[in-house]
Amino acid sequence: DSRGVPIHFFRWLKNDLSMKLTDIFGCAKFGYFALEAKHRHWHYTGTPREKEQDAFIQAVRATGGRGGFVTCAEQALEILK
């Protein structure tokens, strides 16, 4: 802000869960979106990092946004359409 105080844009997701911001986070005409990009052969295994990324994605979805883990551009486009 104008006083030099940092603005943490993701704090609107007030939640007790530990979250990690996804690789891609933005706003489109339909609202917010959050995409976590993974390599093509990746599968969710429930690591602490994946759980924190998923918590952020779920918070975005809970507020009407779209999001998910993606391993290719086609998956990202499917989520965003």
VMD Tcl script that draws the C-alpha trace (Angstrom):
set ca {
  {0.00 0.00 0.00}
  {1.00 3.66 0.00}
  {2.48 3.34 3.52}
  {4.95 0.70 2.38}
  {3.11 -2.09 4.18}
  {3.16 -5.34 2.17}
  {-0.18 -6.54 0.84}
  {-0.51 -10.32 0.94}
  {-3.11 -10.86 -1.78}
  {-3.73 -14.47 -0.77}
  {-4.83 -13.58 2.79}
  {-8.41 -13.28 1.51}
  {-8.35 -17.06 1.87}
  {-8.58 -16.87 5.65}
  {-8.16 -20.44 6.70}
  {-6.46 -22.44 9.46}
  {-4.84 -24.76 6.93}
  {-1.25 -24.39 5.89}
  {-1.30 -23.45 2.20}
  {1.20 -22.92 -0.58}
  {0.50 -20.61 -3.48}
  {0.22 -22.48 -6.77}
  {2.56 -21.95 -9.73}
  {-0.11 -20.02 -11.62}
  {-2.69 -17.86 -9.85}
  {-4.79 -15.20 -11.50}
  {-8.12 -13.68 -12.24}
  {-10.21 -14.03 -15.38}
  {-13.76 -13.06 -16.36}
  {-15.11 -16.06 -14.45}
  {-13.14 -15.23 -11.29}
  {-9.97 -16.55 -9.68}
  {-7.98 -19.56 -10.84}
  {-5.10 -21.56 -9.41}
  {-3.06 -24.08 -11.38}
  {-0.22 -26.17 -10.00}
  {1.98 -27.37 -12.87}
  {3.57 -30.80 -12.52}
  {5.63 -32.96 -14.88}
  {3.74 -35.07 -17.41}
  {3.92 -38.38 -15.48}
  {3.24 -36.92 -12.03}
  {0.63 -38.47 -9.74}
  {-0.67 -37.08 -6.44}
  {1.01 -38.88 -3.54}
  {-0.06 -36.68 -0.63}
  {3.30 -35.18 0.29}
  {3.08 -32.24 2.72}
  {3.83 -29.84 -0.15}
  {1.12 -31.35 -2.36}
  {-1.37 -31.15 0.51}
  {-0.57 -27.46 1.02}
  {-0.91 -26.77 -2.71}
  {-4.20 -28.68 -2.77}
  {-5.47 -26.69 0.24}
  {-4.90 -23.48 -1.74}
  {-6.65 -24.93 -4.79}
  {-9.60 -26.05 -2.66}
  {-9.87 -22.60 -1.05}
  {-9.97 -21.00 -4.50}
  {-12.68 -23.47 -5.57}
  {-14.65 -22.82 -2.37}
  {-14.86 -19.14 -3.29}
  {-16.18 -19.88 -6.78}
  {-12.85 -20.08 -8.60}
  {-11.35 -22.84 -10.67}
  {-8.20 -24.78 -10.08}
  {-6.29 -28.01 -10.07}
  {-3.06 -29.84 -10.62}
  {-2.11 -29.98 -14.29}
  {0.47 -31.99 -16.20}
  {-0.16 -30.51 -19.66}
  {-1.64 -27.47 -21.38}
  {-4.76 -29.42 -22.33}
  {-5.58 -30.04 -18.65}
  {-5.09 -26.37 -17.87}
  {-7.40 -25.34 -20.72}
  {-10.04 -27.83 -19.55}
  {-10.03 -26.30 -16.06}
  {-10.15 -22.74 -17.40}
  {-12.96 -23.18 -19.95}
}
mol new
graphics top color blue
foreach p $ca { graphics top sphere $p radius 0.5 }
foreach p [lrange $ca 0 end-1] q [lrange $ca 1 end] { graphics top cylinder $p $q radius 0.2 }
display resetview
